[in-house]
């Protein structure tokens, strides 16, 4: 389509010259005739085409004059010249197409039938009985010419279900399909696909684009269903390590470190349960959600039965009854996202052998928390195996050392009772605190002890001054946390 032009004319003039892009197209006897010839040329260029013709921004001017002896040019010759000039300045033809948008990815197809074929082929892998098809319909609620893609079940004939057991209970009842299954025998229930849809919104818009931007169905299918690296959040589980997570999610430890460099220094860094890590997983732009009804016989575990003990800490639990697996026959509606099962809903169950539940008694009291026992300072020696500092320190370090000037305040990492306070061989001056859950903390190489054995202290209370006593290579605080009689890495516990 051509842009509208501004016409120039004046009263009393009877001869009008048409100028387009500075070229003389000829003369006519009126402004109306000039506009008629331009419109006719424009319409003929686009006539019979399913395309949108874009014309350059053409300057047009119609100049009138009052003439007595001049005559107008041949109308057909003027028309042909206008048409040729417009055609010479025609931009690339804009072709009608259908843009399919999923998330931020778009593909352009030549026809609505191509859209139907694309989306139908996207579900073919999962529509095992070829029962579903895609239909695109105009969405009249949208201002633009937008189509909505819907998956519908084809006209498939199903055998009527007949049953006897429990039929009398259905008389006069309006029941759902899921309730009906309860009254059916397993042999009367049909397995197979019950629903198929897309996980993402699929938007189809009719548009005009350069023909070069249109792709075939095979290319569009590859773009939308090919695997892309997508970032997700993984929550660290108890017992997880970087190497275990690496194997579980299928990316290298180095990639994990790079994706989480703000929180993880290297592959040897410590992670904690509940921590959120960024991972990448391969996923297509367009995913298929489908549900399949399945009948299986399987072993199963009963839910654990917990008995709360308010006198125990949450770190303590005791198994009172060992579990025993049961066996059952079930009808399940299993929902998949592409090839991965994401939900299982049991709609009918028959217990063949009852499972025995595991019974666990567990504590409800929250155990003590631990804080850093000094303000400032840096770790000069970590927990575990190390080279003996100066040839005099332990090779199996049972705590961490914080480098800090002598005389710095040392605080109780957690509240409890002082079990020992004073000189203790290689530890030098030392304080040992026992906490309510039985754990202990040790503070060594002190210059001065400010508490005594048997004294109760609270978390954060000043208990000593740091120093360089005992077997020590310089001013620092040696700090231990002991759980169930075993030293653990304090850096995993202090807040």
C-alpha angles and dihedrals in degrees: 000000000000123000116249115266131218111236125218120207142139136209119265095027119125105178122062127190118204115218122188119179089344093304122123109238094182138261134293134179099248145020088241091057091050092052091046093055093047092048091047092052092048094050094048091053090056096035116125094003127121088209139091114241115211117201125198118257095276122193111222128185131179110202118195130201138175107248131179105175101027123094131208121256124253106286095221092050091051090049093050092050092050092048093049092049093050092047092049089056096043114129124220111308112259110221127207110252143160117243114207112200125194116173103316096331122098135186126187121220131188099233146011089250089058088054090052091048093048095052094040091053089049090063098035093095091060101033092083095175096039091240100139135067137179122244124187117209132183112259104220092187092072125079093218121061096271128168128205119217114219130184112220134178113249121238095281120167114227126199114247114253116235126191140159110191112094095357092130089063091063098059111122093001127126102211135173126238092256090054091047091059090064089066096047128090115239090248091059095055117095120221121216146077114338100174141007129187143141122271091214131052110262113207121190119193128184108227146152119247139154110286090237090069094060116101132195123251094259092055093045091050091052092050095049101038100033116109117264128185106253125185118234137169120253119195112217111241126212109280094020120141129185090254092050092049089047091057093042098053097031102240129112124261089241090057090050090053092047093049091048101033091135090066106020122058100188144335090284094057119123119244128193135216113270094027114136116230128187113235134172123231130182111250135156122240090239116047128187120225111201136167125210127191110225134184115205142158110226146159115250141188124230117234114269114259113221125202112198120222113196092195094061130076119243089250090069127075134154128200110231098177127025115226127245123200120241132206128233146164114231143179108215134183102215117194119207133192102210103310098341124092109228103170139020122197116187108214099174131018137184117189112218095173122014116236120230112230123230110244116209129183110209139179124248102193115105110237123233120285124224130223131192105276095219138042112243121341127125133246107263097173127020134214122283134011116014143148110274106259109238088348091281107081130085117278090210102053110205096193141013129272121224114200107224136145118270113265096036117142116265116201132198106262089210137003120268146101125308107243097180135007126175141042116353113175114253090008090064111202106004143177123205118192125192115208129210094261092054095258119129138208125205128203115191146179089038124169094209135014115215100183136055136221114281093025119131115229133186129224110280094017116143107251106161149347121255120245148147104265129138119014099349136140096205145340110312145120119251108207128188136183114200120196120186088347094306125107113236132190104279092205089069092058111032119095 
